[in-house]
């Protein structure tokens, strides 16, 4: 008997060692049922099926090669399913579907090669799903879709090679909340709340390398909130709130290298807010609020190198706000508010070297505001407000060296304001207002050396004002108001030495005014008013110890348009309040103009005044020189005659006053042609 018992015990021990993987199957029908399975060991398989309401199912597996299936279906209400797996190569599946209401599903997996799926779908309401995976090669899926509302889904993955998908979509998705967190390498995340998506909240966080993320709240998307945070390398990141999109909020933050972020709130986009922040290298950021874009706000911030940022609010775009900030070198920033664009605001700030900033508010552009600020060296800033551009404001501010700034307001541009401010060396600023350009205001202010400023108002340009101010040495400033340009005002001010300034007003230059003021030495100032000229005024003032300055005013018409009767006036003042010498003043008036008036005032010595007046009616000229060695001549200089000629024989009047304190002779050579001319020359001083 004792031998038999010993044999039986040994047999039992042998059978235990050789046991096959555990298998558990539980089926329950009815309400308020409870099923619980605990498996310890390897290679287990468990299946629980519950049909009814208020069911509870729990499966716990440890060690490796586990498989779990829990099914709570057919108008499932108030059910709870829980899976806990610890080990390797786990699968895991929970289904609460087919008119699923107020169900709770939770799954936790720890190990490698896990795959998990939770399904609460097909008229899914007020369900809660939670999935946690820790290990390598995890997959993970949560489905709350097909008329999905008031559901909550949460997924956390930690490890390598993870993929996470949450679906709260198909047909109608409303008031759902989804959260996805991935930590590790080569993660992929996807959240979908779409197809009539309303009042949904989606949040995703990825930390690691090679992450890719997408949040989709689209196809009649309204009042949704989406948030995406990526920290690591080679991240992508996409958010979709569109078709049509209204009242949505999207926020994306990327920190690391090689990031790329896209945010879409478009296709009848109204009242949306989008914010994108990128910190790192080689980032690319894009925000799209377009295709009937109204009252949207977009903000894009990039810190790092080689960034490219673009904000697009276009195609029937109105009352939108766009802000783009970039820090680093070689960045490119673009803001588009165009294609029937009105009452939009665009602001861009770039800090660093060799950056390019571009703002487009064009193609029926009205009451828009664009501002661009660049700090560093070698930056380029461009603003376009054109094609029926009305009541727009554009401003570019650049600090540093070798910048280039351009503002273009053209093709039906009226009542626009353009301003460029540059501080540094070798900068270039240009403003173009043309093609039926009326009532525009253009201003350029430059401080530093070797800067170039140009303002052009042309092609049926009327009642425009242009102001250019430069301080420093070796600067060049030019203002052109031409091609049907009349009743315009141009003012150019330069402080420093060897500066060059010019103003051109031509082709229907009626009642236009031009002013140039230079303070310094070796400056050159030129005003040209020509073709269909009447009632034009030109003023050049050079002083502040100015030596070697040159001033030229030309007012000429053309016989093509006949002779006009308006009185043109030219005034040149050199060194009226301070000392200076060796200055030259030239006035040319004639060829198709009416009665002209010229006034030249020069102080100190070695100055030259040149005069040529030819017009219809009585010409009047007054030249005053104080100092030694001054001369009044014709356009050929010494030995030629200052000329007044009336083409119809009207009397000309010329007055020359020269006063010397002793020293070199003063000279006046005068010639008049007409009837009843009057010439008065007064020379005072002591001969040597």
C-alpha positions in Angstrom: 0.0 0.0 0.0 2.9 2.3 0.8 4.5 1.5 -2.5 1.3 2.3 -4.4 0.9 5.7 -2.7 4.5 6.6 -3.5 3.9 5.7 -7.1 0.8 7.9 -7.3 2.7 10.9 -5.9 5.5 10.5 -8.3 3.0 10.2 -11.2 1.3 13.5 -10.1 4.6 15.4 -9.9 5.5 14.1 -13.4 2.2 15.3 -14.9 2.6 18.8 -13.4 5.9 19.3 -15.0 4.6 18.3 -18.4 1.4 20.4 -18.2 0.2 22.2 -21.4 -0.5 26.0 -21.5 -3.6 27.0 -19.6 -6.9 27.7 -21.4 -9.9 29.5 -19.9 -13.3 30.0 -21.5 -16.2 31.8 -19.7 -19.6 32.6 -21.2 -22.3 34.5 -19.3 -25.8 35.6 -20.5 -28.0 38.0 -18.5 -27.5 41.1 -16.4 -25.1 41.9 -13.5 -22.9 38.9 -14.2 -19.3 38.7 -13.0 -16.4 36.8 -14.5 -12.8 36.7 -13.3 -9.8 34.8 -14.5 -6.3 34.7 -13.0 -3.6 32.9 -15.0 0.0 32.4 -13.9 2.4 30.7 -16.1 3.3 30.7 -19.8 1.3 30.4 -23.0 -2.2 31.0 -21.4 -5.3 31.8 -23.5 -8.5 33.3 -21.9 -11.8 34.1 -23.5 -14.7 35.7 -21.7 -18.1 36.4 -23.4 -20.8 38.3 -21.7 -24.2 39.2 -23.2 -26.3 41.7 -21.2 -25.9 44.8 -19.1 -23.9 45.7 -16.0 -21.4 42.9 -16.6 -17.9 42.7 -15.1 -15.0 40.8 -16.6 -11.5 40.6 -15.3 -8.5 38.8 -16.7 -5.0 38.8 -15.1 -2.1 37.0 -16.8 1.5 36.9 -15.8 4.7 35.7 -17.5 4.7 35.3 -21.3 2.8 34.3 -24.4 -0.6 35.3 -23.1 -3.8 35.9 -25.1 -6.9 37.5 -23.8 -10.3 38.2 -25.4 -13.2 39.8 -23.6 -16.5 40.5 -25.4 -19.4 42.4 -24.0 -21.8 43.1 -26.9 -25.4 43.6 -28.1 -26.6 46.8 -26.6 -24.0 46.6 -23.9 -24.7 49.1 -21.0 -22.8 49.7 -17.8 -20.3 46.9 -18.4 -16.7 46.8 -17.2 -13.8 44.9 -18.7 -10.3 44.8 -17.3 -7.1 43.1 -18.6 -3.8 43.0 -16.9 -0.9 41.3 -18.7 2.7 41.0 -17.5 5.2 39.2 -19.7 6.1 38.8 -23.3 4.1 38.5 -26.6 0.8 39.4 -25.0 -2.2 40.1 -27.3 -5.3 41.4 -25.4 -8.7 42.4 -26.8 -11.8 44.0 -25.3 -15.0 44.6 -27.2 -17.9 46.6 -25.9 -19.9 47.4 -29.0 -23.2 47.5 -30.8 -25.1 50.4 -29.1 -22.4 50.7 -26.3 -23.3 52.9 -23.4 -21.5 53.8 -20.1 -19.0 51.0 -20.4 -15.5 51.0 -18.9 -12.6 49.1 -20.4 -9.1 49.0 -19.0 -6.0 47.2 -20.2 -2.4 47.1 -18.9 0.4 45.3 -20.7 4.0 45.1 -19.6 6.6 43.4 -21.7 7.6 43.0 -25.4 5.6 42.4 -28.5 2.3 43.3 -27.0 -0.8 44.2 -29.1 -3.9 45.6 -27.5 -7.3 46.6 -28.9 -10.3 48.1 -27.1 -13.5 48.6 -29.2 -16.5 50.6 -27.9 -18.2 51.4 -31.2 -21.4 51.4 -33.2 -23.5 54.0 -31.5 -21.0 54.5 -28.7 -21.9 56.8 -25.8 -20.4 57.8 -22.4 -17.8 55.0 -22.5 -14.3 55.1 -20.9 -11.3 53.2 -22.3 -7.8 53.1 -20.9 -4.8 51.4 -22.3 -1.2 51.2 -20.9 1.6 49.5 -22.6 5.2 49.3 -21.2 7.8 47.5 -23.3 8.9 47.0 -26.9 7.0 46.6 -30.1 3.6 47.5 -28.7 0.7 48.4 -31.0 -2.4 49.5 -29.1 -5.8 50.5 -30.6 -8.9 52.1 -29.0 -12.1 52.4 -31.1 -15.0 54.5 -29.9 -16.7 55.3 -33.2 -19.8 55.2 -35.4 -22.0 57.8 -33.8 -19.6 58.4 -30.9 -20.3 60.9 -28.2 -19.2 61.7 -24.6 -16.5 59.0 -24.7 -13.1 59.1 -23.1 -10.1 57.3 -24.3 -6.6 57.2 -22.8 -3.5 55.5 -24.0 0.1 55.4 -22.6 2.9 53.6 -24.3 6.5 53.4 -23.0 9.2 51.6 -24.9 10.4 51.2 -28.5 8.5 50.7 -31.7 5.1 51.7 -30.3 2.1 52.5 -32.4 -1.0 54.1 -30.9 -4.4 54.6 -32.6 -7.5 56.1 -31.0 -10.7 56.4 -33.2 -13.7 58.4 -32.0 -15.1 58.9 -35.5 -17.4 57.8 -38.3 -20.8 59.4 -38.8 -21.0 61.8 -35.7 -18.2 62.4 -33.2 -19.1 64.8 -30.4 -17.9 65.7 -26.9 -15.3 63.0 -26.9 -11.9 63.1 -25.1 -8.8 61.3 -26.3 -5.3 61.3 -24.8 -2.3 59.5 -26.2 1.2 59.5 -24.5 4.2 57.7 -26.1 7.7 57.7 -24.6 10.5 55.9 -26.4 11.8 55.4 -29.9 10.1 55.1 -33.3 6.6 55.9 -32.0 3.6 56.6 -34.2 0.5 58.2 -32.8 -2.9 58.8 -34.4 -6.2 60.2 -32.9 -9.2 60.6 -35.1 -12.3 62.6 -34.1 -13.9 63.3 -37.4 -17.0 63.2 -39.6 -19.2 65.8 -38.0 -16.7 66.4 -35.2 -18.0 68.7 -32.4 -16.7 69.7 -29.0 -14.0 67.0 -28.9 -10.7 67.2 -27.0 -7.6 65.4 -28.2 -4.2 65.5 -26.6 -1.0 63.7 -27.6 2.5 63.7 -26.1 5.5 62.0 -27.7 9.0 61.9 -26.1 11.8 60.1 -28.0 13.2 59.8 -31.5 11.5 59.2 -34.8 8.0 60.1 -33.6 5.1 60.7 -36.0 1.8 62.1 -34.8 -1.6 63.0 -36.3 -4.7 64.4 -34.7 -7.8 64.6 -37.0 -10.9 66.6 -36.1 -12.4 67.3 -39.5 -15.4 66.9 -41.8 -17.7 69.6 -40.3 -15.3 70.4 -37.4 -16.4 72.8 -34.7 -15.5 73.8 -31.1 -12.8 71.1 -30.9 -9.5 71.3 -29.0 -6.3 69.5 -30.1 -2.9 69.5 -28.4 0.3 67.9 -29.6 3.7 67.9 -27.8 6.7 66.2 -29.3 10.1 66.1 -27.6 13.0 64.4 -29.4 14.4 64.0 -32.9 12.9 63.5 -36.3 9.3 64.3 -35.2 6.6 65.1 -37.7 3.2 66.1 -36.2 -0.1 66.9 -37.9 -3.4 68.4 -36.7 -6.5 68.6 -38.9 -9.5 70.7 -38.0 -11.3 71.4 -41.3 -14.1 70.9 -43.9 -15.7 73.2 -42.6 -13.8 74.4 -39.5 -15.1 76.8 -36.8 -14.3 77.6 -33.2 -11.5 75.1 -33.0 -8.3 75.4 -30.9 -5.1 73.6 -32.0 -1.7 73.8 -30.2 1.5 72.1 -31.1 4.9 72.1 -29.4 8.0 70.5 -30.8 11.4 70.4 -29.2 14.3 68.7 -30.9 15.9 68.3 -34.3 14.4 67.8 -37.7 10.8 68.5 -36.6 8.0 69.3 -39.0 4.6 70.6 -37.9 1.5 71.0 -39.9 -1.9 72.5 -38.6 -4.9 72.6 -40.9 -8.0 74.7 -40.0 -9.4 75.3 -43.4 -12.2 75.0 -46.0 -14.6 77.6 -44.5 -12.5 78.3 -41.5 -14.0 80.6 -38.9 -13.0 81.7 -35.4 -10.2 79.1 -35.1 -7.0 79.5 -33.0 -3.8 77.7 -33.9 -0.5 77.9 -32.1 2.7 76.1 -33.2 6.0 76.3 -31.3 9.2 74.7 -32.5 12.6 74.7 -30.7 15.6 73.0 -32.3 17.2 72.6 -35.7 15.8 72.1 -39.2 12.2 72.7 -38.1 9.5 73.4 -40.6 6.2 74.9 -39.4 3.0 75.4 -41.4 -0.4 76.7 -40.3 -3.3 76.7 -42.8 -6.5 78.7 -42.1 -7.8 79.3 -45.6 -10.6 78.9 -48.1 -13.1 81.4 -46.7 -11.0 82.2 -43.6 -12.7 84.6 -41.1 -11.7 85.8 -37.6 -8.9 83.2 -37.2 -5.8 83.5 -35.0 -2.5 81.8 -35.9 0.8 81.9 -34.0 4.0 80.3 -35.1 7.3 80.4 -33.1 10.5 78.9 -34.2 13.8 78.9 -32.3 16.9 77.3 -33.8 18.6 77.1 -37.2 17.3 76.5 -40.7 13.7 77.0 -39.8 10.9 77.6 -42.3 7.6 78.9 -41.1 4.4 79.6 -43.1 1.0 80.8 -42.1 -1.7 80.8 -44.7 -5.0 82.7 -44.2 -6.2 83.2 -47.7 -9.1 82.8 -50.2 -11.8 85.2 -48.9 -9.7 86.0 -45.8 -11.0 88.6 -43.3 -10.4 89.7 -39.7 -7.6 87.2 -39.3 -4.5 87.6 -37.1 -1.2 85.9 -37.9 2.0 86.1 -35.9 5.3 84.5 -36.8 8.5 84.6 -34.7 11.8 83.1 -35.8 15.2 83.1 -34.0 18.3 81.8 -35.6 20.0 82.0 -39.0 18.9 81.2 -42.6 15.2 81.1 -41.6 12.4 81.6 -44.1 9.1 83.1 -42.9 5.9 83.4 -45.0 2.5 84.9 -44.1 -0.3 84.8 -46.7 -3.5 86.7 -46.2 -4.7 87.2 -49.8 -7.3 86.5 -52.5 -10.0 88.9 -51.3 -8.2 89.8 -48.1 -9.6 92.4 -45.7 -9.0 93.7 -42.2 -6.3 91.2 -41.5 -3.2 91.7 -39.3 0.1 90.0 -40.0 3.2 90.3 -37.7 6.6 88.7 -38.3 9.7 88.9 -36.2 13.0 87.4 -37.2 16.2 87.5 -35.1 19.5 86.2 -36.7 21.4 86.4 -39.9 20.4 85.8 -43.6 16.7 85.4 -42.8 13.9 85.9 -45.4 10.6 87.3 -44.3 7.6 87.6 -46.7 4.1 88.9 -46.1 1.4 88.7 -48.8 -1.8 90.6 -48.5 -2.8 90.9 -52.1 -5.5 90.3 -54.8 -8.3 92.6 -53.6 -6.5 93.6 -50.3 -8.4 96.1 -48.0 -7.7 97.5 -44.6 -4.9 95.1 -43.8 -2.0 95.6 -41.5 1.4 94.0 -42.0 4.5 94.4 -39.8 7.9 92.8 -40.3 10.9 93.2 -37.9 14.3 91.7 -38.5 17.4 92.0 -36.3 20.8 90.7 -37.4 22.7 90.9 -40.7 21.9 90.1 -44.3 18.1 89.7 -43.8 15.5 90.3 -46.5 12.0 91.6 -45.8 9.2 91.8 -48.3 5.6 92.9 -48.0 3.1 92.8 -50.8 -0.3 94.6 -50.7 -1.5 94.8 -54.2 -4.2 94.3 -56.9 -7.0 96.6 -55.7 -5.1 97.4 -52.5 -6.9 99.9 -50.4 -6.3 101.4 -46.9 -3.5 99.0 -46.1 -0.6 99.6 -43.7 2.8 98.0 -44.1 5.9 98.4 -42.0 9.4 96.9 -42.1 12.0 97.5 -39.4 15.5 96.1 -39.8 18.5 96.5 -37.4 21.9 95.4 -38.6 23.9 95.4 -41.8 23.3 94.5 -45.4 19.5 94.2 -45.1 17.1 94.5 -48.0 13.5 95.7 -47.4 10.7 96.0 -50.0 7.1 97.1 -49.7 4.9 96.9 -52.8 1.4 98.4 -52.9 0.2 98.5 -56.5 -2.5 97.9 -59.1 -5.4 100.0 -57.8 -3.4 100.9 -54.6 -5.0 103.8 -52.7 -4.9 105.3 -49.2 -2.1 102.9 -48.2 0.7 103.6 -45.8 4.1 102.1 -46.2 7.1 102.5 -43.8 10.6 101.2 -43.8 13.1 101.8 -40.9 16.6 100.5 -41.2 19.6 101.0 -38.8 23.0 99.8 -39.8 25.4 99.8 -42.8 24.8 98.9 -46.5 21.0 98.4 -46.1 18.6 98.8 -49.0 15.0 100.0 -48.6 12.4 100.2 -51.4 8.7 101.2 -51.5 6.7 100.8 -54.7 3.2 102.3 -55.0 1.9 102.2 -58.6 -0.8 101.5 -61.1 -3.6 103.9 -60.2 -1.9 104.7 -56.9 -3.7 107.5 -55.0 -3.5 109.1 -51.6 -0.7 106.8 -50.5 1.9 107.6 -47.9 5.5 106.2 -48.1 8.2 106.7 -45.6 11.8 105.4 -45.4 14.1 106.1 -42.5 17.7 104.9 -42.6 20.6 105.5 -40.2 24.1 104.4 -40.9 26.5 104.3 -43.8 26.2 103.3 -47.4 22.5 102.8 -47.3 20.2 103.0 -50.3 16.6 104.1 -50.1 14.1 104.3 -53.0 10.4 105.3 -53.2 8.4 105.0 -56.4 4.9 106.2 -56.9 3.9 105.9 -60.5 1.4 105.1 -63.2 -1.6 107.4 -62.6 -0.2 108.3 -59.2 -2.1 111.1 -57.5 -2.0 113.0 -54.2 0.7 110.8 -52.8 3.3 111.7 -50.2 6.8 110.3 -50.1 9.3 110.9 -47.3 12.9 109.6 -47.2 15.3 110.4 -44.3 18.9 109.2 -44.1 21.6 109.9 -41.5 25.2 108.9 -42.0 27.7 109.0 -44.8 27.7 107.7 -48.3 23.9 107.2 -48.5 21.8 107.3 -51.7 18.2 108.3 -51.7 15.8 108.5 -54.6 12.1 109.3 -54.9 10.2 108.9 -58.2 6.6 110.1 -58.7 5.9 109.7 -62.4 3.7 108.5 -65.3 0.5 110.5 -64.7 1.8 111.8 -61.4 0.3 115.0 -60.0 -0.5 116.8 -56.8 2.2 114.7 -55.1 4.6 115.7 -52.4 8.2 114.3 -52.0 10.6 115.1 -49.3 14.2 113.8 -48.9 16.4 114.6 -45.9 20.1 113.5 -45.6 22.5 114.2 -42.8 26.2 113.4 -43.3 28.8 113.5 -46.0 29.0 112.3 -49.7 25.3 111.6 -49.7 23.3 111.6 -53.0 19.6 112.5 -53.2 17.3 112.7 -56.2 13.6 113.4 -56.7 11.9 112.7 -60.1 8.4 114.0 -60.8 7.4 113.6 -64.4 4.7 113.0 -66.9 1.7 115.1 -65.9 3.6 116.7 -63.0 0.8 119.1 -61.9 1.1 121.1 -58.7 3.6 118.6 -57.3 6.2 119.6 -54.7 9.7 118.3 -54.1 12.0 119.0 -51.2 15.6 117.9 -50.6 17.6 118.9 -47.5 21.2 117.9 -47.0 23.5 118.7 -44.1 27.2 117.8 -44.7 29.9 118.0 -47.3 30.2 116.7 -50.9 26.5 116.0 -51.2 24.6 115.9 -54.5 20.9 116.8 -54.7 18.9 116.6 -57.9 15.2 117.4 -58.6 13.7 116.7 -62.0 10.1 117.8 -62.8 9.2 117.3 -66.4 6.7 116.6 -69.1 3.2 118.2 -68.9 4.5 120.4 -66.2 2.5 123.1 -64.5 2.5 124.6 -61.0 5.4 122.5 -59.8 7.6 123.5 -56.8 11.1 122.4 -56.1 13.3 123.2 -53.0 16.9 122.2 -52.2 18.6 123.2 -49.0 22.2 122.4 -48.4 24.1 123.6 -45.3 25.6 122.8 -42.0 29.2 123.6 -43.0 28.6 122.2 -46.4 31.5 122.2 -48.8 31.6 120.8 -52.3 27.8 120.3 -52.5 26.0 120.1 -55.8 22.3 121.1 -56.3 20.5 120.7 -59.6 16.8 121.5 -60.3 15.3 120.8 -63.7 11.8 121.8 -64.6 11.0 121.1 -68.3 7.8 120.4 -70.2 7.4 119.0 -73.7 5.8 120.4 -76.8 3.8 117.2 -77.3 1.2 118.3 -74.8 1.4 122.0 -75.7 2.4 124.8 -73.5 0.9 125.2 -70.0 0.3 128.4 -68.2 1.1 127.4 -64.6 4.0 129.0 -62.8 6.8 126.6 -61.7 9.2 127.6 -59.0 12.7 126.4 -58.1 14.6 127.3 -54.9 18.2 126.4 -53.9 19.7 127.4 -50.6 23.3 126.6 -49.8 25.1 127.4 -46.5 22.6 130.1 -45.3 23.4 129.7 -41.6 26.8 128.2 -41.5 30.1 128.3 -43.4 31.0 126.3 -46.5 32.5 126.8 -49.9 32.8 125.3 -53.4 29.2 124.6 -53.8 27.3 124.5 -57.2 23.7 125.3 -57.9 22.0 124.8 -61.2 18.4 125.7 -62.3 17.0 124.7 -65.7 13.5 125.7 -66.5 11.9 125.6 -69.9 10.7 123.7 -73.0 7.0 123.7 -72.8 6.6 125.3 -69.4 4.8 128.5 -68.4 6.3 131.4 -66.5 9.0 130.2 -64.2 10.5 131.5 -61.0 14.0 130.6 -59.8 15.7 131.6 -56.5 19.3 130.7 -55.6 21.0 131.7 -52.3 24.7 130.9 -51.6 27.0 132.0 -48.8 30.7 131.8 -48.2 33.1 131.5 -51.2 33.9 129.7 -54.4 30.3 129.0 -55.2 28.8 128.7 -58.6 25.2 129.4 -59.8 24.0 128.3 -63.3 20.8 129.4 -64.8 18.8 128.5 -67.9 15.2 129.6 -68.2 13.1 129.1 -71.3 9.3 129.2 -71.2 6.1 130.9 -72.2 5.6 134.1 -70.3 7.8 136.2 -68.0 10.6 134.3 -66.3 11.9 135.6 -63.0 15.2 134.7 -61.4 17.0 135.9 -58.3 20.5 134.9 -57.4 22.3 135.9 -54.2 25.9 135.1 -53.4 27.9 136.1 -50.3 31.6 135.5 -50.2 34.7 135.5 -52.4 35.2 134.0 -55.8 31.5 133.3 -56.6 30.2 133.2 -60.1 26.9 133.3 -62.1 27.1 131.5 -65.4 25.2 129.5 -68.0 25.0 125.7 -68.1 28.5 125.5 -69.6 30.1 127.1 -66.6 32.8 129.8 -66.7 32.6 131.9 -69.8 29.0 131.0 -70.6 25.9 133.2 -69.9 23.1 132.6 -67.5 20.1 132.6 -69.9 16.5 133.8 -69.8 14.4 133.4 -72.9 10.7 133.9 -73.4 9.5 131.9 -76.4 6.7 134.5 -77.0 8.7 137.6 -76.3 7.4 138.3 -72.7 9.7 140.3 -70.4 12.2 138.4 -68.2 13.4 139.6 -64.8 16.9 138.7 -63.5 18.4 140.0 -60.3 22.0 139.1 -59.2 23.4 140.2 -55.8 27.1 139.4 -55.1 28.8 140.6 -51.9 32.5 139.9 -51.2 34.6 140.9 -48.3 37.7 141.1 -50.4 39.8 138.6 -52.2 38.9 136.9 -55.4 36.6 138.6 -57.9 33.0 137.7 -58.2 31.7 137.2 -61.7 28.2 137.4 -63.3 27.5 136.5 -67.0 23.9 137.2 -67.9 22.0 136.9 -71.2 18.3 137.7 -71.8 16.1 137.2 -74.9 12.6 138.8 -75.2 10.9 142.1 -75.0 11.2 144.5 -72.0 13.7 142.4 -70.1 15.1 143.7 -66.8 18.5 142.7 -65.5 19.9 143.9 -62.2 23.4 143.0 -61.0 24.7 144.2 -57.7 28.4 143.5 -56.8 29.8 144.7 -53.6 33.2 144.2 -51.9 36.8 145.2 -51.9 39.0 144.2 -54.8 42.3 142.7 -53.9 
